[in-house]
Amino acid sequence: MPAADSSDALLMEPVTRLHTAALQALASDPAVSATSHLPSPYPPGHAEAWIHAATEARAKGEAFHFAVMLPQEGFVGCCSLMAVSPRERSAQVSYWIGRPYWGRGLATRATRWVLGFAFEALKLERVRTCVLDGNIASLRVLEKLGFLPLLRAPNRNPKFPLDASLVFFERLAVPLSSRRPDAQDS
Ligand SMILES: CC(C)(COP(=O)(O)OP(=O)(O)OC[C@H]1O[C@@H](n2cnc3c(N)ncnc32)[C@H](O)[C@@H]1OP(=O)(O)O)[C@@H](O)C(=O)NCCC(=O)NCCS
């Protein structure tokens, strides 16, 4: 680390206190925090405490939070592997990109890199996530990366609208059809 994303000049590196100011500024945009796992509104000074916790979680192997970096712009967002379970060989992924950088394929590329880290470096078998129904950009990111929907459930997170739904997704390291030679594509 840092490691280059093979398709372009995207760099992924563990979040450190060097990212504090840019992370605080970009995460404080309600358009970023409202639909993600970030607290909304994003509290002043929260980035410093969060990065400290992220560093401890990485040391324990519980979570791996990566800064999404571009050579010119520097820090542009985060992509995280959380709830890492070596026993179940599973984890959860989440991502956000600062609003000035939306629509450039960055979330897709960053999350693809993190999936590679999960499946190749950590040898996990499945990565899950959940998305607020109606978060079209995020749903599209998951579609591009081969996530499959598992279920839809009513939202219970008070930060989201009470009448909202969440859609849960899963991405397997190896597609089921490749594990079962007798399986037929539908
Ligand atoms: C969701 C988010 C990470 C996407 O980041 P991004 O870097 O812009 O994503 P990408 O460019 O890789 O892909 C976005 C896709 O959604 C599409 N998209 C975005 N808005 C859309 C809209 N209103 N209608 C249709 N498609 C849309 C883009 O065209 C693109 O698809 P394409 O490559 O086929 O053209 C970013 O919007 C974000 O940080 N949102 C706030 C936090 C959040 O919601 N995080 C996800 C929590 S589950």
The ligand as an SDF file (V2000), in Angstrom:
LIG
                    3D

 48 50  0  0  0  0  0  0  0  0999 V2000
  -23.2200    6.3390   -4.8900 C   0  0  0  0  0  0  0  0  0  0  0  0
  -21.8740    6.9750   -5.1890 C   0  0  0  0  0  0  0  0  0  0  0  0
  -20.7980    6.3300   -4.3510 C   0  0  0  0  0  0  0  0  0  0  0  0
  -21.5490    6.7540   -6.6820 C   0  0  0  0  0  0  0  0  0  0  0  0
  -20.2430    7.2850   -6.9300 O   0  0  0  0  0  0  0  0  0  0  0  0
  -19.7280    7.5270   -8.4070 P   0  0  0  0  0  0  0  0  0  0  0  0
  -18.2380    7.5890   -8.3700 O   0  0  0  0  0  0  0  0  0  0  0  0
  -20.4310    8.6920   -9.0120 O   0  0  0  0  0  0  0  0  0  0  0  0
  -20.2160    6.1800   -9.1340 O   0  0  0  0  0  0  0  0  0  0  0  0
  -19.7990    5.6370  -10.5740 P   0  0  0  0  0  0  0  0  0  0  0  0
  -19.4460    6.8140  -11.4480 O   0  0  0  0  0  0  0  0  0  0  0  0
  -18.7870    4.5630  -10.4010 O   0  0  0  0  0  0  0  0  0  0  0  0
  -21.1430    4.9350  -11.0830 O   0  0  0  0  0  0  0  0  0  0  0  0
  -22.3790    5.5990  -10.9620 C   0  0  0  0  0  0  0  0  0  0  0  0
  -23.3540    5.0420  -11.9620 C   0  0  0  0  0  0  0  0  0  0  0  0
  -24.6680    5.4890  -11.6370 O   0  0  0  0  0  0  0  0  0  0  0  0
  -25.2080    6.1550  -12.7490 C   0  0  0  0  0  0  0  0  0  0  0  0
  -26.1170    7.1760  -12.2580 N   0  0  0  0  0  0  0  0  0  0  0  0
  -25.8530    8.1380  -11.3610 C   0  0  0  0  0  0  0  0  0  0  0  0
  -26.9470    8.8940  -11.1680 N   0  0  0  0  0  0  0  0  0  0  0  0
  -27.9190    8.3670  -11.9450 C   0  0  0  0  0  0  0  0  0  0  0  0
  -29.2800    8.6990  -12.1910 C   0  0  0  0  0  0  0  0  0  0  0  0
  -29.8760    9.7240  -11.5530 N   0  0  0  0  0  0  0  0  0  0  0  0
  -29.9890    7.9410  -13.0510 N   0  0  0  0  0  0  0  0  0  0  0  0
  -29.4000    6.9050  -13.7000 C   0  0  0  0  0  0  0  0  0  0  0  0
  -28.1140    6.5480  -13.4960 N   0  0  0  0  0  0  0  0  0  0  0  0
  -27.3810    7.2810  -12.6520 C   0  0  0  0  0  0  0  0  0  0  0  0
  -24.0140    6.7030  -13.5050 C   0  0  0  0  0  0  0  0  0  0  0  0
  -24.3460    7.0200  -14.8530 O   0  0  0  0  0  0  0  0  0  0  0  0
  -23.0670    5.5110  -13.3850 C   0  0  0  0  0  0  0  0  0  0  0  0
  -23.4410    4.4450  -14.2330 O   0  0  0  0  0  0  0  0  0  0  0  0
  -22.7070    4.2070  -15.6620 P   0  0  0  0  0  0  0  0  0  0  0  0
  -21.2560    3.9880  -15.3750 O   0  0  0  0  0  0  0  0  0  0  0  0
  -23.3780    3.0120  -16.2180 O   0  0  0  0  0  0  0  0  0  0  0  0
  -22.9110    5.4560  -16.4830 O   0  0  0  0  0  0  0  0  0  0  0  0
  -21.9110    8.5200   -4.9350 C   0  0  0  0  0  0  0  0  0  0  0  0
  -23.0180    9.0590   -5.6000 O   0  0  0  0  0  0  0  0  0  0  0  0
  -22.0060    8.8340   -3.4600 C   0  0  0  0  0  0  0  0  0  0  0  0
  -20.9880    8.8980   -2.7750 O   0  0  0  0  0  0  0  0  0  0  0  0
  -23.2470    9.0410   -2.9520 N   0  0  0  0  0  0  0  0  0  0  0  0
  -23.4560    9.3910   -1.5490 C   0  0  0  0  0  0  0  0  0  0  0  0
  -23.0410    8.2360   -0.6110 C   0  0  0  0  0  0  0  0  0  0  0  0
  -23.7380    6.9470   -0.9460 C   0  0  0  0  0  0  0  0  0  0  0  0
  -24.9100    6.9200   -1.2700 O   0  0  0  0  0  0  0  0  0  0  0  0
  -22.9630    5.8670   -0.8710 N   0  0  0  0  0  0  0  0  0  0  0  0
  -23.4980    4.5420   -1.1360 C   0  0  0  0  0  0  0  0  0  0  0  0
  -24.1720    4.0100    0.0920 C   0  0  0  0  0  0  0  0  0  0  0  0
  -24.9140    2.4170   -0.2460 S   0  0  0  0  0  0  0  0  0  0  0  0
  1  2  1  0
  2  3  1  0
  2  4  1  0
  2 36  1  0
  4  5  1  0
  5  6  1  0
  6  7  2  0
  6  8  1  0
  6  9  1  0
  9 10  1  0
 10 11  2  0
 10 12  1  0
 10 13  1  0
 13 14  1  0
 14 15  1  0
 15 16  1  0
 15 30  1  0
 16 17  1  0
 17 18  1  0
 17 28  1  0
 18 19  1  0
 18 27  1  0
 19 20  2  0
 20 21  1  0
 21 22  1  0
 21 27  2  0
 22 23  1  0
 22 24  2  0
 24 25  1  0
 25 26  2  0
 26 27  1  0
 28 29  1  0
 28 30  1  0
 30 31  1  0
 31 32  1  0
 32 33  2  0
 32 34  1  0
 32 35  1  0
 36 37  1  0
 36 38  1  0
 38 39  2  0
 38 40  1  0
 40 41  1  0
 41 42  1  0
 42 43  1  0
 43 44  2  0
 43 45  1  0
 45 46  1  0
 46 47  1  0
 47 48  1  0
M  END
$$$$
